[in-house]
Amino acid sequence: MIALIYPEGDFAPIIPSRKAEDVDVLFGRAEREKPKVVEGKEWLPVIREDGTVIGMSTRAYCHSGSGVLHPVVHLHILDRSGRIYLQKRGMNKKCQPGKWDTAVGGHVDYGESIQEALMRETQEELGFTRFNPIAIKNYVYEYTGDREMVFVFAAVGSSFSLKPNPDEIEEGRFWTPEEIDEAMGKGILTPNFEQEFAAIRKTLFALL
């Protein structure tokens, strides 16, 4: 699995571009290392497929159909009986509201490593930090003009304490493989989960 490679000493260029003086106004010198939220906006790294960070952009621009590649993390949670934990996306979500999805999923903030983003998102969504993430794969996922580099991890155990954040998730529960198979292609699961699960299914169950 690749790692993100940030430029040394300063920010990557803003995409779409802005004048240098505008950048200094946006980011005070004390905030120049990790501009998570500036101007009320969330800033994400823009990357090449090898993980090199070539720019930074707002989350809104990344999901405007711009086609800029940005990283996200996914965590699949399995118990020892082979059940898989899924989250139901809130109805307030712009993308795939009300559908069941990977246990944890979220964007990498500018300045974060992949592992930092994974732990933060897992804490925010499920209040869950005591696990050993297993790297599975990374791949590019494209939909409606958006491009994401998805970094996929798994966690396997028998005594996970998962507490879905109601601000992020409508509900969550463990599904048997048979239940997932039955729901496939019926608009119950997100298309991204269906595609990803089919690609890594054998790898996930080999971890049990």
Beta strands, then each sheet from edge to edge (+ up, - down):
strand 1: 37-38
strand 2: 41-47
strand 3: 53-58
strand 4: 69-79
strand 5: 84-89
strand 6: 100-102
strand 7: 104-107
strand 8: 134-143
strand 9: 146-157
strand 10: 169-175
sheet 1: 1+ 2- 3+
sheet 2: 6+ 5- 4+ 7-
sheet 3: 6+ 5- 4+ 9+ 8-
sheet 4: 6+ 5- 10+
end
